[in-house]
Amino acid sequence: MSDLAISVRRLGKLYHLGERRRGYTTLRDSLAAMFSRKNGHANGNGSAPNTFWALRDVSFDVHRGEIVGIIGRNGAGKSTLLKILSRITEPTSGEVEISGRVGSLLEVGTGFHPELTGRENIFLNGAILGMKRAEIAARFDEILSFAGTEKFLDTPVKYYSSGMYTRLAFAIAAHLEPEILIVDEVLAVGDAEFQKKCLGKMGDVAKSGRTVLFVSHNINAVASLCRTAILLQEGRMVSHSADVHMVLNMYLSPTVSAHTVDLSHHPNRATSGPTVFQEITIEGREGELSQCVLPDDDVTIHFKVAPPHPIRNPRVSIGVTNYRGERVFAVGTHIGGTLIPALDGPATIHARFTVPRLVPGKYNLDIGFYDSEGSPLDAIYGGAVLEVLKSDYIKMLYDNAPDFGQLMVRSEWSCDACVDVVHEGALRE
């Protein structure tokens, strides 16, 4: 038996813009559309002016037991790809071969019937996956324990919060043993503890020989969980490699590197609600507006925010991440910082900290705005770039030993039994 779980060849998906197409077409319409596709009328993509390719000529293989991270900016085609692999959407061109039962978690409430209770939806989802009632019942308690929704088991899911929806949907998808588990960025809805549980569960799923496709803007999660990564850009696959760090570096490299960044339409926003962050400005030494700093410099980050409603004790955080997607350090109002009493409209928030003695290079600032309970209202990965330059001391260490880690620490050495002169031959190697 082949060890391939998924094989994708020259996959494409064409969408029509504007008005919905009529329920029928004439022969003239069909011939005109075919002619337009052949001659590639005027949008640069070989498609008609009122169409666009969400995916174009995508090919890759996924082996059994692999955890594959699929990354790319908003509009890159990630969700379209997952919908095709989940058999929700039909491709316009190309072929997909899938070996095994697929469990998908693409958006909050996917596969749920709102009028049915949590209990009934567990059995409904299992039936959709082709499982027998006895198989579902054998995993029932484990699903409930993972989701933590026991109190609402017999409540219709239309009354569930988005967090409850997500917890139950992920628990069902992960515990009913599909051979292939497909997870989109819906984990952003859950709290940090639940996200950690989900990442651990996906790791367990892969260790059991099943396959996981994981779409996320969270490069930390992709770097820690995935062994292979696919980068999509404007509907095309630009990289597919087992060198996940290299793919992540490609993904981050186009990040805007100005000292002031407009965040209102940032492509790496991880939340789907109203936009809170409007602008971020980096102020370096002596009030200079610059993303370039030296170790031990004092840096001030200015955020222009516009909360959608008055909010008490909001939490704001900055996570500093290296090019490999590793979190180096974080600061925040609730992480040894100063609490913000309340916001009732647009405001500017200032965060000041001292740059540690980091290895020179570019670091991404992942920023988050949360309510007083820690639920995310706005989050952006790579909202801005902080570039640490080489001081004389740092330059010496970095040039001679670039693999010593992320922090350069000064040290003094001494010896209790040191002698001024070592006689020749007195010491042996």
Secondary structure as a PSIPRED ss2 file (coil, helix, strand):
# PSIPRED VFORMAT (PSIPRED V4.0)

   1 M C   1.000  0.000  0.000
   2 S C   1.000  0.000  0.000
   3 D C   1.000  0.000  0.000
   4 L E   0.000  0.000  1.000
   5 A E   0.000  0.000  1.000
   6 I E   0.000  0.000  1.000
   7 S E   0.000  0.000  1.000
   8 V E   0.000  0.000  1.000
   9 R E   0.000  0.000  1.000
  10 R E   0.000  0.000  1.000
  11 L E   0.000  0.000  1.000
  12 G E   0.000  0.000  1.000
  13 K E   0.000  0.000  1.000
  14 L E   0.000  0.000  1.000
  15 Y E   0.000  0.000  1.000
  16 H E   0.000  0.000  1.000
  17 L C   1.000  0.000  0.000
  18 G C   1.000  0.000  0.000
  19 E C   1.000  0.000  0.000
  20 R C   1.000  0.000  0.000
  21 R C   1.000  0.000  0.000
  22 R C   1.000  0.000  0.000
  23 G C   1.000  0.000  0.000
  24 Y C   1.000  0.000  0.000
  25 T C   1.000  0.000  0.000
  26 T C   1.000  0.000  0.000
  27 L H   0.000  1.000  0.000
  28 R H   0.000  1.000  0.000
  29 D H   0.000  1.000  0.000
  30 S H   0.000  1.000  0.000
  31 L H   0.000  1.000  0.000
  32 A H   0.000  1.000  0.000
  33 A H   0.000  1.000  0.000
  34 M H   0.000  1.000  0.000
  35 F H   0.000  1.000  0.000
  36 S H   0.000  1.000  0.000
  37 R H   0.000  1.000  0.000
  38 K H   0.000  1.000  0.000
  39 N H   0.000  1.000  0.000
  40 G C   1.000  0.000  0.000
  41 H C   1.000  0.000  0.000
  42 A C   1.000  0.000  0.000
  43 N C   1.000  0.000  0.000
  44 G C   1.000  0.000  0.000
  45 N C   1.000  0.000  0.000
  46 G C   1.000  0.000  0.000
  47 S C   1.000  0.000  0.000
  48 A C   1.000  0.000  0.000
  49 P C   1.000  0.000  0.000
  50 N C   1.000  0.000  0.000
  51 T E   0.000  0.000  1.000
  52 F E   0.000  0.000  1.000
  53 W E   0.000  0.000  1.000
  54 A E   0.000  0.000  1.000
  55 L E   0.000  0.000  1.000
  56 R E   0.000  0.000  1.000
  57 D E   0.000  0.000  1.000
  58 V E   0.000  0.000  1.000
  59 S E   0.000  0.000  1.000
  60 F E   0.000  0.000  1.000
  61 D E   0.000  0.000  1.000
  62 V E   0.000  0.000  1.000
  63 H E   0.000  0.000  1.000
  64 R C   1.000  0.000  0.000
  65 G C   1.000  0.000  0.000
  66 E C   1.000  0.000  0.000
  67 I E   0.000  0.000  1.000
  68 V E   0.000  0.000  1.000
  69 G E   0.000  0.000  1.000
  70 I E   0.000  0.000  1.000
  71 I E   0.000  0.000  1.000
  72 G C   1.000  0.000  0.000
  73 R C   1.000  0.000  0.000
  74 N C   1.000  0.000  0.000
  75 G C   1.000  0.000  0.000
  76 A C   1.000  0.000  0.000
  77 G C   1.000  0.000  0.000
  78 K H   0.000  1.000  0.000
  79 S H   0.000  1.000  0.000
  80 T H   0.000  1.000  0.000
  81 L H   0.000  1.000  0.000
  82 L H   0.000  1.000  0.000
  83 K H   0.000  1.000  0.000
  84 I H   0.000  1.000  0.000
  85 L H   0.000  1.000  0.000
  86 S C   1.000  0.000  0.000
  87 R C   1.000  0.000  0.000
  88 I C   1.000  0.000  0.000
  89 T C   1.000  0.000  0.000
  90 E C   1.000  0.000  0.000
  91 P C   1.000  0.000  0.000
  92 T C   1.000  0.000  0.000
  93 S E   0.000  0.000  1.000
  94 G E   0.000  0.000  1.000
  95 E E   0.000  0.000  1.000
  96 V E   0.000  0.000  1.000
  97 E E   0.000  0.000  1.000
  98 I E   0.000  0.000  1.000
  99 S C   1.000  0.000  0.000
 100 G C   1.000  0.000  0.000
 101 R C   1.000  0.000  0.000
 102 V E   0.000  0.000  1.000
 103 G E   0.000  0.000  1.000
 104 S E   0.000  0.000  1.000
 105 L E   0.000  0.000  1.000
 106 L C   1.000  0.000  0.000
 107 E C   1.000  0.000  0.000
 108 V C   1.000  0.000  0.000
 109 G C   1.000  0.000  0.000
 110 T C   1.000  0.000  0.000
 111 G C   1.000  0.000  0.000
 112 F C   1.000  0.000  0.000
 113 H C   1.000  0.000  0.000
 114 P C   1.000  0.000  0.000
 115 E C   1.000  0.000  0.000
 116 L C   1.000  0.000  0.000
 117 T E   0.000  0.000  1.000
 118 G H   0.000  1.000  0.000
 119 R H   0.000  1.000  0.000
 120 E H   0.000  1.000  0.000
 121 N H   0.000  1.000  0.000
 122 I H   0.000  1.000  0.000
 123 F H   0.000  1.000  0.000
 124 L H   0.000  1.000  0.000
 125 N H   0.000  1.000  0.000
 126 G H   0.000  1.000  0.000
 127 A H   0.000  1.000  0.000
 128 I H   0.000  1.000  0.000
 129 L C   1.000  0.000  0.000
 130 G C   1.000  0.000  0.000
 131 M C   1.000  0.000  0.000
 132 K C   1.000  0.000  0.000
 133 R H   0.000  1.000  0.000
 134 A H   0.000  1.000  0.000
 135 E H   0.000  1.000  0.000
 136 I H   0.000  1.000  0.000
 137 A H   0.000  1.000  0.000
 138 A H   0.000  1.000  0.000
 139 R H   0.000  1.000  0.000
 140 F H   0.000  1.000  0.000
 141 D H   0.000  1.000  0.000
 142 E H   0.000  1.000  0.000
 143 I H   0.000  1.000  0.000
 144 L H   0.000  1.000  0.000
 145 S H   0.000  1.000  0.000
 146 F H   0.000  1.000  0.000
 147 A H   0.000  1.000  0.000
 148 G C   1.000  0.000  0.000
 149 T C   1.000  0.000  0.000
 150 E H   0.000  1.000  0.000
 151 K H   0.000  1.000  0.000
 152 F H   0.000  1.000  0.000
 153 L C   1.000  0.000  0.000
 154 D C   1.000  0.000  0.000
 155 T C   1.000  0.000  0.000
 156 P E   0.000  0.000  1.000
 157 V H   0.000  1.000  0.000
 158 K H   0.000  1.000  0.000
 159 Y H   0.000  1.000  0.000
 160 Y C   1.000  0.000  0.000
 161 S C   1.000  0.000  0.000
 162 S H   0.000  1.000  0.000
 163 G H   0.000  1.000  0.000
 164 M H   0.000  1.000  0.000
 165 Y H   0.000  1.000  0.000
 166 T H   0.000  1.000  0.000
 167 R H   0.000  1.000  0.000
 168 L H   0.000  1.000  0.000
 169 A H   0.000  1.000  0.000
 170 F H   0.000  1.000  0.000
 171 A H   0.000  1.000  0.000
 172 I H   0.000  1.000  0.000
 173 A H   0.000  1.000  0.000
 174 A H   0.000  1.000  0.000
 175 H H   0.000  1.000  0.000
 176 L C   1.000  0.000  0.000
 177 E C   1.000  0.000  0.000
 178 P C   1.000  0.000  0.000
 179 E C   1.000  0.000  0.000
 180 I E   0.000  0.000  1.000
 181 L E   0.000  0.000  1.000
 182 I E   0.000  0.000  1.000
 183 V E   0.000  0.000  1.000
 184 D C   1.000  0.000  0.000
 185 E H   0.000  1.000  0.000
 186 V H   0.000  1.000  0.000
 187 L H   0.000  1.000  0.000
 188 A H   0.000  1.000  0.000
 189 V H   0.000  1.000  0.000
 190 G C   1.000  0.000  0.000
 191 D C   1.000  0.000  0.000
 192 A H   0.000  1.000  0.000
 193 E H   0.000  1.000  0.000
 194 F H   0.000  1.000  0.000
 195 Q H   0.000  1.000  0.000
 196 K H   0.000  1.000  0.000
 197 K H   0.000  1.000  0.000
 198 C H   0.000  1.000  0.000
 199 L H   0.000  1.000  0.000
 200 G H   0.000  1.000  0.000
 201 K H   0.000  1.000  0.000
 202 M H   0.000  1.000  0.000
 203 G H   0.000  1.000  0.000
 204 D H   0.000  1.000  0.000
 205 V H   0.000  1.000  0.000
 206 A H   0.000  1.000  0.000
 207 K H   0.000  1.000  0.000
 208 S C   1.000  0.000  0.000
 209 G C   1.000  0.000  0.000
 210 R C   1.000  0.000  0.000
 211 T E   0.000  0.000  1.000
 212 V E   0.000  0.000  1.000
 213 L E   0.000  0.000  1.000
 214 F E   0.000  0.000  1.000
 215 V E   0.000  0.000  1.000
 216 S C   1.000  0.000  0.000
 217 H C   1.000  0.000  0.000
 218 N C   1.000  0.000  0.000
 219 I H   0.000  1.000  0.000
 220 N H   0.000  1.000  0.000
 221 A H   0.000  1.000  0.000
 222 V H   0.000  1.000  0.000
 223 A H   0.000  1.000  0.000
 224 S H   0.000  1.000  0.000
 225 L H   0.000  1.000  0.000
 226 C C   1.000  0.000  0.000
 227 R C   1.000  0.000  0.000
 228 T E   0.000  0.000  1.000
 229 A E   0.000  0.000  1.000
 230 I E   0.000  0.000  1.000
 231 L E   0.000  0.000  1.000
 232 L E   0.000  0.000  1.000
 233 Q E   0.000  0.000  1.000
 234 E C   1.000  0.000  0.000
 235 G C   1.000  0.000  0.000
 236 R E   0.000  0.000  1.000
 237 M E   0.000  0.000  1.000
 238 V E   0.000  0.000  1.000
 239 S E   0.000  0.000  1.000
 240 H E   0.000  0.000  1.000
 241 S E   0.000  0.000  1.000
 242 A C   1.000  0.000  0.000
 243 D C   1.000  0.000  0.000
 244 V H   0.000  1.000  0.000
 245 H H   0.000  1.000  0.000
 246 M H   0.000  1.000  0.000
 247 V H   0.000  1.000  0.000
 248 L H   0.000  1.000  0.000
 249 N H   0.000  1.000  0.000
 250 M H   0.000  1.000  0.000
 251 Y H   0.000  1.000  0.000
 252 L H   0.000  1.000  0.000
 253 S C   1.000  0.000  0.000
 254 P C   1.000  0.000  0.000
 255 T C   1.000  0.000  0.000
 256 V C   1.000  0.000  0.000
 257 S C   1.000  0.000  0.000
 258 A C   1.000  0.000  0.000
 259 H C   1.000  0.000  0.000
 260 T E   0.000  0.000  1.000
 261 V E   0.000  0.000  1.000
 262 D E   0.000  0.000  1.000
 263 L C   1.000  0.000  0.000
 264 S C   1.000  0.000  0.000
 265 H C   1.000  0.000  0.000
 266 H C   1.000  0.000  0.000
 267 P C   1.000  0.000  0.000
 268 N C   1.000  0.000  0.000
 269 R E   0.000  0.000  1.000
 270 A C   1.000  0.000  0.000
 271 T C   1.000  0.000  0.000
 272 S C   1.000  0.000  0.000
 273 G C   1.000  0.000  0.000
 274 P C   1.000  0.000  0.000
 275 T C   1.000  0.000  0.000
 276 V C   1.000  0.000  0.000
 277 F E   0.000  0.000  1.000
 278 Q E   0.000  0.000  1.000
 279 E E   0.000  0.000  1.000
 280 I E   0.000  0.000  1.000
 281 T E   0.000  0.000  1.000
 282 I E   0.000  0.000  1.000
 283 E E   0.000  0.000  1.000
 284 G C   1.000  0.000  0.000
 285 R H   0.000  1.000  0.000
 286 E H   0.000  1.000  0.000
 287 G H   0.000  1.000  0.000
 288 E C   1.000  0.000  0.000
 289 L E   0.000  0.000  1.000
 290 S C   1.000  0.000  0.000
 291 Q C   1.000  0.000  0.000
 292 C E   0.000  0.000  1.000
 293 V E   0.000  0.000  1.000
 294 L C   1.000  0.000  0.000
 295 P C   1.000  0.000  0.000
 296 D C   1.000  0.000  0.000
 297 D C   1.000  0.000  0.000
 298 D E   0.000  0.000  1.000
 299 V E   0.000  0.000  1.000
 300 T E   0.000  0.000  1.000
 301 I E   0.000  0.000  1.000
 302 H E   0.000  0.000  1.000
 303 F E   0.000  0.000  1.000
 304 K E   0.000  0.000  1.000
 305 V E   0.000  0.000  1.000
 306 A C   1.000  0.000  0.000
 307 P C   1.000  0.000  0.000
 308 P C   1.000  0.000  0.000
 309 H C   1.000  0.000  0.000
 310 P C   1.000  0.000  0.000
 311 I E   0.000  0.000  1.000
 312 R E   0.000  0.000  1.000
 313 N C   1.000  0.000  0.000
 314 P C   1.000  0.000  0.000
 315 R E   0.000  0.000  1.000
 316 V E   0.000  0.000  1.000
 317 S E   0.000  0.000  1.000
 318 I E   0.000  0.000  1.000
 319 G E   0.000  0.000  1.000
 320 V E   0.000  0.000  1.000
 321 T E   0.000  0.000  1.000
 322 N C   1.000  0.000  0.000
 323 Y C   1.000  0.000  0.000
 324 R C   1.000  0.000  0.000
 325 G C   1.000  0.000  0.000
 326 E C   1.000  0.000  0.000
 327 R E   0.000  0.000  1.000
 328 V E   0.000  0.000  1.000
 329 F E   0.000  0.000  1.000
 330 A E   0.000  0.000  1.000
 331 V E   0.000  0.000  1.000
 332 G E   0.000  0.000  1.000
 333 T C   1.000  0.000  0.000
 334 H C   1.000  0.000  0.000
 335 I E   0.000  0.000  1.000
 336 G E   0.000  0.000  1.000
 337 G C   1.000  0.000  0.000
 338 T C   1.000  0.000  0.000
 339 L C   1.000  0.000  0.000
 340 I C   1.000  0.000  0.000
 341 P C   1.000  0.000  0.000
 342 A E   0.000  0.000  1.000
 343 L E   0.000  0.000  1.000
 344 D C   1.000  0.000  0.000
 345 G C   1.000  0.000  0.000
 346 P C   1.000  0.000  0.000
 347 A E   0.000  0.000  1.000
 348 T E   0.000  0.000  1.000
 349 I E   0.000  0.000  1.000
 350 H E   0.000  0.000  1.000
 351 A E   0.000  0.000  1.000
 352 R E   0.000  0.000  1.000
 353 F E   0.000  0.000  1.000
 354 T E   0.000  0.000  1.000
 355 V C   1.000  0.000  0.000
 356 P C   1.000  0.000  0.000
 357 R C   1.000  0.000  0.000
 358 L E   0.000  0.000  1.000
 359 V C   1.000  0.000  0.000
 360 P C   1.000  0.000  0.000
 361 G E   0.000  0.000  1.000
 362 K E   0.000  0.000  1.000
 363 Y E   0.000  0.000  1.000
 364 N E   0.000  0.000  1.000
 365 L E   0.000  0.000  1.000
 366 D E   0.000  0.000  1.000
 367 I E   0.000  0.000  1.000
 368 G E   0.000  0.000  1.000
 369 F E   0.000  0.000  1.000
 370 Y E   0.000  0.000  1.000
 371 D C   1.000  0.000  0.000
 372 S C   1.000  0.000  0.000
 373 E C   1.000  0.000  0.000
 374 G C   1.000  0.000  0.000
 375 S C   1.000  0.000  0.000
 376 P E   0.000  0.000  1.000
 377 L E   0.000  0.000  1.000
 378 D E   0.000  0.000  1.000
 379 A E   0.000  0.000  1.000
 380 I E   0.000  0.000  1.000
 381 Y E   0.000  0.000  1.000
 382 G E   0.000  0.000  1.000
 383 G E   0.000  0.000  1.000
 384 A E   0.000  0.000  1.000
 385 V E   0.000  0.000  1.000
 386 L E   0.000  0.000  1.000
 387 E E   0.000  0.000  1.000
 388 V E   0.000  0.000  1.000
 389 L C   1.000  0.000  0.000
 390 K C   1.000  0.000  0.000
 391 S C   1.000  0.000  0.000
 392 D H   0.000  1.000  0.000
 393 Y H   0.000  1.000  0.000
 394 I H   0.000  1.000  0.000
 395 K H   0.000  1.000  0.000
 396 M H   0.000  1.000  0.000
 397 L H   0.000  1.000  0.000
 398 Y H   0.000  1.000  0.000
 399 D H   0.000  1.000  0.000
 400 N H   0.000  1.000  0.000
 401 A C   1.000  0.000  0.000
 402 P C   1.000  0.000  0.000
 403 D C   1.000  0.000  0.000
 404 F C   1.000  0.000  0.000
 405 G C   1.000  0.000  0.000
 406 Q C   1.000  0.000  0.000
 407 L E   0.000  0.000  1.000
 408 M C   1.000  0.000  0.000
 409 V C   1.000  0.000  0.000
 410 R C   1.000  0.000  0.000
 411 S C   1.000  0.000  0.000
 412 E C   1.000  0.000  0.000
 413 W C   1.000  0.000  0.000
 414 S C   1.000  0.000  0.000
 415 C C   1.000  0.000  0.000
 416 D C   1.000  0.000  0.000
 417 A C   1.000  0.000  0.000
 418 C C   1.000  0.000  0.000
 419 V C   1.000  0.000  0.000
 420 D C   1.000  0.000  0.000
 421 V C   1.000  0.000  0.000
 422 V C   1.000  0.000  0.000
 423 H C   1.000  0.000  0.000
 424 E C   1.000  0.000  0.000
 425 G C   1.000  0.000  0.000
 426 A C   1.000  0.000  0.000
 427 L C   1.000  0.000  0.000
 428 R C   1.000  0.000  0.000
 429 E C   1.000  0.000  0.000
